[in-house]
Amino acid sequence: MKIAILFSAGRHAASGRPAPVPVELQAIRLARELIGQAAGDAAGDAAGDLSGDAPGVITGFHAGPDAGPLKDALGHGLSRLVQLSIGAQDDPLPSLAAALGAERFDLVLAGRSGQGGEDAGLLPYALARALGLPIVADACALAAGPQPGTLSLEQALPRGARRRLILRLPALITVHPAAPAPLPFAFAAMRRGMLETREGVPAPRAAGEVEERAYRARPKLIAKSAAGASATERLKAATEAASSGGRLLVDPSPEDAAREILAHLRQIGVLRH
């Protein structure tokens, strides 16, 4: 399995100095555990040890003018880092699409968004569209799928919920901060890692009108109090956020799921009977 990991030029949340993005370092651990599991299934537990390197299997890609502190990713278990040299104002999408399309990776991992820069989080989706790959967001665990060429992943949902999915490869997956912590940094591993520099695809970003506004807290939706309610009930309705209602069903049968959907539609007034 060939795995690629996308790296962005992040900044430390407290000091503002250039630093790797933590969730991208967590992607390295997920990739190494997945490679170790595949190696262990094929050649026994000894082959699945994560302490050894697997050159050419896990490759990092960064499109920018300089790799800078991203070299530290080599010390967290990355075998190879490819820097696609482009200008600071160039769009990284064409360079990444060309590099990933040429090598045909089975799995591409990325963070949810950058840190300290233009953190819109849209690049993985634009890249998946350019490469024609399916994309799944917020993975916190990866494992080999039940069939060859498939991947089993655990997706992080709001309020701590989890959902297990089976995905056919190749695919692009973004990693959630709830994934396991990055592997410990090893200076010797950073020295052994390979840093390669290539020429990227110059693509100046289209200039657009952007309006900047000061942050303003949005009002919260509040629950409506019934007519004739007491002062205490009206105060409670004004201070508590409205609840979406419903129940969380885990692996329900088709009959139970259909019954809950119909009950919800009747509750909100879509169905009368």
Sequence and secondary structure as in RCSB ss.txt:
>XXXX:A:sequence
MKIAILFSAGRHAASGRPAPVPVELQAIRLARELIGQAAGDAAGDAAGDLSGDAPGVITGFHAGPDAGPLKDALG
HGLSRLVQLSIGAQDDPLPSLAAALGAERFDLVLAGRSGQGGEDAGLLPYALARALGLPIVADACALAAGPQPGT
LSLEQALPRGARRRLILRLPALITVHPAAPAPLPFAFAAMRRGMLETREGVPAPRAAGEVEERAYRARPKLIAKS
AAGASATERLKAATEAASSGGRLLVDPSPEDAAREILAHLRQIGVLRH
>XXXX:A:secstr
  EEEE    B TTT  B   HHHHHHHHHHHHHHHHHHHHHH GGGG TTS  TTTEEEEEEES  GGGGGGGG
GT  EEEEEE  TTB HHHHHHHHHHHHT SEEEEESS SSS     HHHHHHHHHT  EEEEEEEEEE SSTTE
EEEEEE GGG EEEEEEESSEEEEE TTS       HHHHHHSEEEEEE    B                 B   
 TT  HHHHHHHHHSB        SS  HHHHHHHHHHHHHHTTS   
